[in-house]
Amino acid sequence: MSGQWGNTDNASNSVLWGVVNAKLHVNTYNQSALFENTTPSAFISNLEIGQFGVEASQMGVSNGPIYEAVVTFVGSGYQASPAQSVIAGGGGSGGANLTFTNVAGRVTGYTIVSGGNYVTKPSITIHTPELNVFNGNTGISGGGIVFSNANSHWQVGDGVTYAGNATSTPVGLTNNTRYFIQAVNTTVITLSTTVGGPALTLTGAPYPSAVAGGATIQGDTATAIVSGVGGALNNGVTHAGWVLRRAGTGGRAGRVQYETLVAMGTIQGTIDAVANTVLPSA
């Protein structure tokens, strides 16, 4: 193995030891690719990793913007995109704005409109999915529930909650009860009591349609967490120099580990924009 660590924050000085720590073959491509790479599973399955040159001035920063979040539960039944969220806690001056996108009703990603400024990781609350209202008498067809463009916001296996009243509840459903999407097409969903279970055969509520209009179906609310807030003290960097960052997903979602690979008193040169978001210098 050859090469030495430089004290300038750029990929050409991000040399071999960091690559070895990431369990990669030592070559110029991996050396450059590792530098500030936060692509999921780029090198190690289910991990996001990046290598940063950390200045001494960054060690005293205890606040900064949200730069990373993780969707921990995709939810179901979302129609509007992006879904809005509420950011709370975390100290600092706040001000973050994250929106969440959905595909076929499930939240699949996010956009940081504004990272704000926080001391610790704030909480994220994603808004509940839209309430789908139907007539418990005329809205039942072929044993299922009629919805326009149903398969644009439901998928087989999605959890839903039925709510209605004595005059709107179709025969076969129980008020305030959770069910699962058993089948779906462009116009109808069928429900089951368990994931993958047999479809319930529904019939219309035994009341006139004029008083059966209060039946509702609503999907599950998605959840997310903030997994990265800029600021060295928040994120566990212990010494200036070259630092390797690993962020877990799945069962380890939100767990960020920093490892000082080569300690240095200073990193020279202009700090790269990505590093300055993850580890602000002011």
Secondary structure, 3 states (H helix, E strand, C coil): CCCCCCCECCHHHCCHHHHHHCCCCCCHHHHHHHECCCCCCCCCCCEEEEEEEECHHHHHCCCECEEEEEEEECCCCCCCCCECEEEECCCCCECCEEEEEEECCEEEEEEEEECCEECCCCEEEECCCCEEEECCCCCEECCEEECCCHHHCCCCCCEEEEECCCCCCCECCCCCEEEEEEEECCCEEEEECCCCCCCCCCECCCCCHHHCCCEEEEECCCEEEEEEECCHHHHCCCCCEEEEEEEECHHHCCCEEEEEEEECCCCECCCCHHHHHHCCCC
